[in-house]
Amino acid sequence: FNPDAEIAFIDLSQIKGDIEEAKSSIGSSSVTESQVRYWSKRIVKKLIRAAFWLTVTRERRYTRDLLLCVDTFCRHYPSHQDDIRLALRYFVEPTSDSQELRAYLCGFGSWVANEAENMFIGNTYTNCS
């Protein structure tokens, strides 16, 4: 399997909606800690894979392995190593703190969504309301 920009676009074009869905789901006053942990694990898995897709046209390889996704991303975006490693931590040990997860999604999540859109469309994502 030799990934290309068209395939990357399909996955990357969905990350903004995925982030919005997660933020909406954890934003309710009735959300439980268990529900936040569920969304933590679900959204960071998608975020890690989306971050990997940012590198796929340079790497010319594909993996679903989260550790390999993180390692590959770190080689291309060393200034965001801490951010992507925190995503991996949230996957292994999901947070139950909705504010913490929301702040993370508004920070690194928005950055990944912006990079994805800049790669293909040239727009910027800033919705952290």
KARAFEN-V815406 format. One record per residue. N is the residue number from 1. NEAR is the number of other ideal C-beta (glycine too) atoms within 8 Angstrom. D_LAST is the distance of its C-alpha to the last C-alpha in Angstrom with 2 decimals. Layout:
n & near & d_last
N & NEAR & D_LAST
N & NEAR & D_LAST
This chain:
n & near & d_last
1 & 3 & 38.98
2 & 5 & 38.01
3 & 10 & 34.30
4 & 8 & 33.38
5 & 8 & 30.50
6 & 6 & 30.50
7 & 9 & 30.04
8 & 14 & 27.36
9 & 10 & 25.46
10 & 8 & 25.59
11 & 11 & 23.93
12 & 13 & 21.49
13 & 9 & 20.31
14 & 10 & 18.98
15 & 15 & 16.85
16 & 11 & 13.61
17 & 7 & 14.07
18 & 11 & 15.15
19 & 14 & 12.09
20 & 9 & 9.89
21 & 8 & 12.71
22 & 13 & 12.85
23 & 11 & 9.30
24 & 7 & 9.93
25 & 10 & 13.39
26 & 13 & 12.86
27 & 8 & 10.28
28 & 6 & 13.23
29 & 3 & 15.29
30 & 4 & 18.32
31 & 10 & 17.53
32 & 6 & 20.59
33 & 6 & 21.21
34 & 7 & 23.10
35 & 10 & 20.26
36 & 16 & 17.99
37 & 11 & 21.02
38 & 9 & 21.46
39 & 12 & 17.98
40 & 14 & 18.41
41 & 11 & 21.67
42 & 9 & 20.72
43 & 14 & 17.70
44 & 12 & 19.37
45 & 10 & 22.52
46 & 11 & 20.87
47 & 16 & 19.19
48 & 16 & 22.63
49 & 12 & 24.32
50 & 15 & 21.94
51 & 16 & 22.52
52 & 14 & 26.21
53 & 11 & 26.11
54 & 15 & 25.19
55 & 13 & 28.70
56 & 14 & 30.66
57 & 9 & 32.18
58 & 6 & 33.59
59 & 8 & 34.64
60 & 7 & 36.12
61 & 6 & 35.89
62 & 7 & 33.82
63 & 8 & 33.14
64 & 6 & 31.12
65 & 6 & 32.05
66 & 11 & 28.98
67 & 7 & 31.09
68 & 9 & 32.45
69 & 14 & 29.03
70 & 15 & 27.92
71 & 8 & 31.24
72 & 12 & 31.17
73 & 15 & 27.66
74 & 12 & 28.76
75 & 7 & 31.76
76 & 10 & 29.79
77 & 11 & 26.77
78 & 7 & 28.35
79 & 4 & 25.73
80 & 12 & 23.24
81 & 9 & 25.81
82 & 6 & 24.23
83 & 10 & 20.85
84 & 15 & 22.63
85 & 10 & 25.02
86 & 10 & 22.31
87 & 15 & 21.15
88 & 13 & 24.80
89 & 8 & 25.02
90 & 14 & 22.09
91 & 12 & 24.05
92 & 5 & 27.29
93 & 5 & 25.99
94 & 10 & 22.73
95 & 10 & 20.57
96 & 9 & 20.18
97 & 7 & 17.53
98 & 10 & 14.16
99 & 6 & 12.47
100 & 8 & 14.63
101 & 16 & 13.86
102 & 11 & 10.07
103 & 8 & 10.79
104 & 12 & 13.36
105 & 14 & 11.42
106 & 9 & 8.93
107 & 9 & 12.33
108 & 13 & 15.21
109 & 13 & 13.60
110 & 14 & 11.90
111 & 10 & 15.32
112 & 13 & 17.24
113 & 13 & 15.36
114 & 11 & 16.01
115 & 9 & 19.57
116 & 15 & 20.11
117 & 13 & 19.13
118 & 10 & 21.14
119 & 11 & 24.02
120 & 10 & 24.31
121 & 6 & 22.48
122 & 5 & 21.64
123 & 6 & 18.00
124 & 6 & 15.02
125 & 9 & 11.76
126 & 6 & 8.82
127 & 6 & 5.71
128 & 5 & 3.79
129 & 2 & 0.00
